[in-house]
């Protein structure tokens, strides 16, 4: 089912008003497919990816697929920008670079974002993903988005 621009803007507005971003995540096909969740705690946001069989890339370890990790991090950065800009539109990705630091094992994964620079047209976001401790990231990434 494809949503109209007005329906998407209504979902975004409702999410900003209530602080509940689950309906927004559900409206993003990839984020919904991988099972992504968002928790907003005051002026911070944390993103989670519950363990799911469909997200496994290496069944021997088992470990998450690298593309799922990168996609989760990209979606986290986009949602983070939307949440803290009170944006009514989805930022468009310009560039994304990920560094894999250790295997993302078959367990819940978390991410946090930090906006390094936000101008009128471009936003730069740093993303860190971890599983057991935030001090032991499984991947870090940088994303640049077009904001208008």
N, C-alpha and C positions, 0 to 999 in steps of 0.2 A: 504494500500500500504506500503510495507516494503522498506526502503531505504538501499542501500549498504553502506559499511563503507566509501568508497570514496565519495559518495554523501553527507553523513553526514559531513565528513571533509570539503568538499567544502562549505556547508552551514555555518559551524562554522567559517571557514576562511573569508568568505564574511561578516559575521556578525561582526567579529573583525575589518575588514577593514573599514566598513561603520558606525559602531556604532549602527546599526539598528538590533535588535535581534528578530524582529517579525517572520522572517522566521525560526529561530532556535526554538522558542516557538512552531510554527506551526508543526515542525518536531517531537515534543515530544507529543505523543498521550494524556497522562493525562493532561499536561499543556494546550494543545489545547482544550481538552474537557471541562475543567472548565472555560476557557476563560481568562487565565492568560495573563498579559501584562508586558513588561519591559520598563523602562525609564532609560537611562543612562545620568547622569548630571556630566560631568567631571570625577572625580575619584570616584563618588558615583553612586549607582544604587538603584532604587526603583522599587518594584514589586507591581502590582495591580491586584485585583480580582474583576471585576465589578459584581454587584449584578445580579444574575440569578436564576430563579425559580428552575432549575435543581439542584442547590447547597443547597437547603433548606433541613434540616434534621428534624426540628421541625416546622410544619406548624401553630401551635397554637400561637407561639410568633410573627412572624416567625423568625427562627434563622438558621444560616448556620449549615450544618452537621459538626461535629467535625473532621471527616475524611477528609473532603474537606479542612478545615482550616489547618490540619496537612500536607496534601499532597501539598497544596499551599506553605507552609513554607519550606517543604523539597525541592520542585522544585526550590524555590527562592534561597536556599543555594547552590544547585548544579549549577545553572546558575551563581550565584555570583562568585563562585570559577572559573568557566570556563571563565568568562569575565575578571577577574583580574589576572588570570594566563596565559591568551591567550592560553588556552588548546585546543588541537585538538581532544580530546576525552571526553566522559562523565565521570565525577568522579563516582565511585561506592559507594553506601551507605554502611557503616559498622554498624552505630548505630544512632538512632534518639530518642530523648526524648522530649516530649512536656508537658508544664504546661498550662492548660486552666485557665485563670484568670477571665473572665467574658463572658457572652453570646455574640457570634458573630451574631449580628442582621442582618436582611435582608437589607444590604446596602453595598456600596463599601468597600473593605478591602485592606489594604496596608501592605507591609512588607519591612523591611530593614535588612541587614546582616552585621555582623562584623566577619572577620577572626581572630580567637584568635591565631591560630598557623597553619603555613603551612610548612611542611617539604617536603622532596623529595617524600615520599610515602603516607603521611596522612595529611589531612587538617581538622581543627576543626573550626566550624562556629557557631556563636550565631545568632539567628533569633528573631525578634520582629514583631508581627502583631498587627495592630490597625485599628480602623475605623474612629473615629472623630478626635482624637488627639494622636500623637505619645507618649505623656506622660501618656496615659491611654490605655495600651496594652490589647488586648483580649487574647493573648497567647504569651508565649516565648518558645523557643526551643533551643536545642543543637544538632548539627549533626556532625558526623565524616565520612569522605570520604576517600576511597583509591584513590590515584591520578594517579598511573601508570597502 
